[in-house]
């Protein structure tokens, strides 16, 4: 019963307390502390992003490369045309980089959608590289992220430092390069050749404006970039910022010495490719204005090169507006010059 058990327990306790003292057993010694664990390897610290090819797929006569750019921290699309059978060959060949105008498309370069550069390149042992997309970027390194565009362009770094090693190492480039472009891309071609004279042996600019840091041309560039939703202040800063002059091939034309140079422009007068009745405002009047400005700029650049005793080839046409059809014709004239700059012989294109 519970009461009996309780009494019995109390009596037993009293008996123990009045009996002889008995030493309580020593508490067990505490277990020895385990030896401290050996430190493992330090936690991996993420390394800097590396520019690399993420994916490739065939697109007509080209190979489309998706390249992660460490400088732009995003993927960039580039098309590459190589000679047939190049993927099975270890032969090295020169590379021609070709840049779009301000209306660069997101699906493919205008050089492939509007000209026959693919057919021309198929007759030569040459790589042709065309970036895809990013209109109004001027293929330059911007100072900061543009809120209207939502990104910071770093095209100069990509085109001159990140991309060439990939083309040379993975796709048979020999390290000998030329660069060409139309309109915005023509300015960029001259600028990159001027800023990296070690990288290119030849350069061509069609209907561009090299004297970019002059007052009127700054305002035009500001307007052009605004058409794409951007602000030129995020590119090269205020008009007083030295970055404008630093990217001016006219100012630094001496850096082009020793290169094969080709520059050209129409004069703004409509010719065979203009249809005054179809869309006079967008296709003709704007093209007249833009090409007239290009003609003035090309004339200034010609004068500057002559003053510096730098050899060049120019083609100042007596007509033509700011259109791809004229640049397609101009490409045929410039093609042998560009190929010669790469150490290749080429008859004038038909």
RAJOKA-V800924 format. One record per pair of residues at least 4 apart in sequence whose C-alpha atoms are under 6 Angstrom apart, sorted by the first residue. I is the first residue (numbers start at 1). GAP is how many residues later the second one is. D is the distance in Angstrom with one decimal. If there is no record, write none. Layout:
i->I gap->GAP d->D
i->I gap->GAP d->D
This chain:
i->49 gap->21 d->5.4
i->50 gap->20 d->5.5
i->51 gap->17 d->5.3
i->51 gap->18 d->4.7
i->51 gap->19 d->5.0
i->52 gap->15 d->5.6
i->52 gap->16 d->5.4
i->53 gap->13 d->5.9
i->53 gap->14 d->4.3
i->54 gap->12 d->5.4
i->54 gap->13 d->5.4
i->55 gap->11 d->5.1
i->56 gap->8 d->5.4
i->56 gap->9 d->4.7
i->57 gap->6 d->5.7
i->57 gap->7 d->5.3
i->58 gap->4 d->5.9
i->58 gap->5 d->4.5
i->58 gap->6 d->5.9
i->59 gap->4 d->5.7
i->62 gap->18 d->5.4
i->62 gap->19 d->4.4
i->63 gap->16 d->5.7
i->63 gap->17 d->5.1
i->64 gap->14 d->6.0
i->64 gap->15 d->4.5
i->65 gap->12 d->5.8
i->65 gap->13 d->5.2
i->65 gap->14 d->6.0
i->66 gap->10 d->5.8
i->66 gap->11 d->4.8
i->67 gap->8 d->5.3
i->67 gap->9 d->5.2
i->68 gap->6 d->5.5
i->68 gap->7 d->4.2
i->69 gap->4 d->5.5
i->69 gap->5 d->5.7
i->69 gap->6 d->5.9
i->72 gap->82 d->5.7
i->77 gap->55 d->5.5
i->78 gap->52 d->5.8
i->78 gap->53 d->4.4
i->78 gap->54 d->5.6
i->79 gap->50 d->5.8
i->79 gap->51 d->5.2
i->80 gap->48 d->5.7
i->80 gap->49 d->4.7
i->81 gap->46 d->5.6
i->81 gap->47 d->5.1
i->82 gap->45 d->4.8
i->83 gap->42 d->5.9
i->92 gap->80 d->4.7
i->92 gap->81 d->5.4
i->92 gap->82 d->4.9
i->93 gap->33 d->5.6
i->93 gap->80 d->5.2
i->93 gap->81 d->4.9
i->94 gap->32 d->5.4
i->94 gap->79 d->5.6
i->94 gap->80 d->5.2
i->94 gap->82 d->4.9
i->94 gap->83 d->5.8
i->95 gap->31 d->5.7
i->95 gap->32 d->4.5
i->95 gap->33 d->5.8
i->95 gap->82 d->4.9
i->96 gap->32 d->4.8
i->96 gap->81 d->5.7
i->96 gap->82 d->4.9
i->96 gap->83 d->5.6
i->97 gap->31 d->5.9
i->97 gap->32 d->4.8
i->97 gap->82 d->4.6
i->98 gap->32 d->5.2
i->98 gap->81 d->5.8
i->98 gap->82 d->4.9
i->98 gap->83 d->5.4
i->99 gap->82 d->4.5
i->99 gap->86 d->4.6
i->100 gap->4 d->5.5
i->100 gap->81 d->6.0
i->100 gap->85 d->4.9
i->101 gap->81 d->5.5
i->101 gap->82 d->5.0
i->101 gap->83 d->4.6
i->101 gap->84 d->5.0
i->102 gap->33 d->5.1
i->102 gap->34 d->4.6
i->102 gap->82 d->5.4
i->103 gap->32 d->5.2
i->104 gap->29 d->5.3
i->104 gap->31 d->4.6
i->105 gap->28 d->5.0
i->106 gap->26 d->5.8
i->106 gap->27 d->4.3
i->108 gap->24 d->5.4
i->109 gap->23 d->5.4
i->110 gap->4 d->5.3
i->111 gap->4 d->5.3
i->115 gap->213 d->5.1
i->117 gap->4 d->6.0
i->136 gap->89 d->5.4
i->136 gap->92 d->6.0
i->138 gap->46 d->5.9
i->139 gap->16 d->4.7
i->139 gap->17 d->5.9
i->139 gap->49 d->6.0
i->140 gap->14 d->6.0
i->140 gap->15 d->4.8
i->140 gap->16 d->4.6
i->141 gap->12 d->5.7
i->141 gap->13 d->4.1
i->141 gap->14 d->5.5
i->141 gap->15 d->5.4
i->142 gap->11 d->5.4
i->142 gap->93 d->4.1
i->143 gap->91 d->5.6
i->143 gap->92 d->5.4
i->144 gap->8 d->5.7
i->144 gap->90 d->5.4
i->145 gap->6 d->5.0
i->145 gap->7 d->4.1
i->146 gap->4 d->5.6
i->146 gap->5 d->5.8
i->146 gap->88 d->5.8
i->148 gap->81 d->5.2
i->148 gap->82 d->5.2
i->149 gap->81 d->5.7
i->155 gap->4 d->5.8
i->156 gap->4 d->5.9
i->157 gap->4 d->5.3
i->158 gap->4 d->4.7
i->158 gap->5 d->5.7
i->159 gap->4 d->5.4
i->164 gap->4 d->6.0
i->165 gap->4 d->5.8
i->166 gap->4 d->5.5
i->167 gap->4 d->4.9
i->167 gap->6 d->5.4
i->168 gap->4 d->5.3
i->168 gap->5 d->3.7
i->168 gap->6 d->5.8
i->177 gap->23 d->4.8
i->178 gap->22 d->5.0
i->178 gap->23 d->5.6
i->178 gap->24 d->4.5
i->178 gap->25 d->5.6
i->179 gap->10 d->5.7
i->179 gap->24 d->4.9
i->180 gap->9 d->5.4
i->180 gap->23 d->5.5
i->180 gap->24 d->4.5
i->180 gap->25 d->5.8
i->181 gap->4 d->4.2
i->181 gap->5 d->3.9
i->181 gap->8 d->5.8
i->181 gap->24 d->5.3
i->182 gap->4 d->4.3
i->182 gap->23 d->5.9
i->182 gap->24 d->4.5
i->182 gap->25 d->6.0
i->183 gap->24 d->5.0
i->183 gap->25 d->4.3
i->185 gap->4 d->6.0
i->186 gap->19 d->4.0
i->186 gap->20 d->5.5
i->186 gap->22 d->5.1
i->187 gap->21 d->5.3
i->187 gap->23 d->5.5
i->188 gap->4 d->5.9
i->191 gap->56 d->6.0
i->191 gap->58 d->5.3
i->192 gap->4 d->5.8
i->193 gap->4 d->5.2
i->194 gap->61 d->5.2
i->194 gap->62 d->5.6
i->201 gap->58 d->5.2
i->201 gap->140 d->5.9
i->202 gap->57 d->5.3
i->202 gap->58 d->4.5
i->202 gap->59 d->5.9
i->202 gap->139 d->5.2
i->203 gap->58 d->5.2
i->204 gap->57 d->5.8
i->204 gap->58 d->4.5
i->204 gap->59 d->5.6
i->205 gap->58 d->4.9
i->206 gap->57 d->5.9
i->206 gap->58 d->5.0
i->206 gap->59 d->5.9
i->207 gap->58 d->4.5
i->207 gap->87 d->5.1
i->208 gap->86 d->5.4
i->209 gap->85 d->5.5
i->209 gap->88 d->4.9
i->210 gap->39 d->5.5
i->210 gap->40 d->5.5
i->211 gap->37 d->5.9
i->211 gap->39 d->5.0
i->212 gap->5 d->5.4
i->212 gap->36 d->5.5
i->213 gap->5 d->5.9
i->213 gap->31 d->5.3
i->213 gap->32 d->5.4
i->222 gap->10 d->5.2
i->225 gap->5 d->5.4
i->226 gap->4 d->4.9
i->226 gap->5 d->5.7
i->233 gap->4 d->4.0
i->233 gap->5 d->5.3
i->236 gap->7 d->5.3
i->236 gap->8 d->5.9
i->237 gap->4 d->5.6
i->249 gap->4 d->5.2
i->257 gap->53 d->5.7
i->260 gap->81 d->5.8
i->261 gap->51 d->4.8
i->262 gap->50 d->6.0
i->262 gap->51 d->4.8
i->262 gap->52 d->5.6
i->263 gap->51 d->4.8
i->264 gap->50 d->5.4
i->264 gap->51 d->4.6
i->264 gap->52 d->5.4
i->265 gap->30 d->5.4
i->265 gap->51 d->5.2
i->266 gap->50 d->6.0
i->266 gap->51 d->4.7
i->266 gap->53 d->5.2
i->266 gap->54 d->4.6
i->267 gap->24 d->5.7
i->267 gap->25 d->4.9
i->267 gap->28 d->5.3
i->267 gap->52 d->5.3
i->268 gap->20 d->4.1
i->268 gap->23 d->4.7
i->268 gap->24 d->4.6
i->268 gap->52 d->5.4
i->268 gap->53 d->4.6
i->269 gap->50 d->4.8
i->269 gap->51 d->5.4
i->270 gap->4 d->5.7
i->270 gap->50 d->5.4
i->270 gap->51 d->5.9
i->271 gap->49 d->5.5
i->276 gap->4 d->4.9
i->279 gap->4 d->5.6
i->280 gap->4 d->4.9
i->280 gap->5 d->6.0
i->281 gap->4 d->5.2
i->282 gap->4 d->5.6
i->284 gap->4 d->5.9
i->287 gap->4 d->6.0
i->287 gap->34 d->5.0
i->287 gap->35 d->4.4
i->288 gap->33 d->5.1
i->291 gap->30 d->5.2
i->291 gap->31 d->5.0
i->294 gap->4 d->6.0
i->305 gap->5 d->5.2
i->306 gap->4 d->6.0
i->327 gap->4 d->6.0
i->331 gap->4 d->5.7
i->332 gap->17 d->5.0
i->336 gap->4 d->6.0
i->336 gap->10 d->5.0
i->336 gap->12 d->5.7
i->339 gap->5 d->5.0
i->340 gap->4 d->5.0
i->340 gap->5 d->5.6
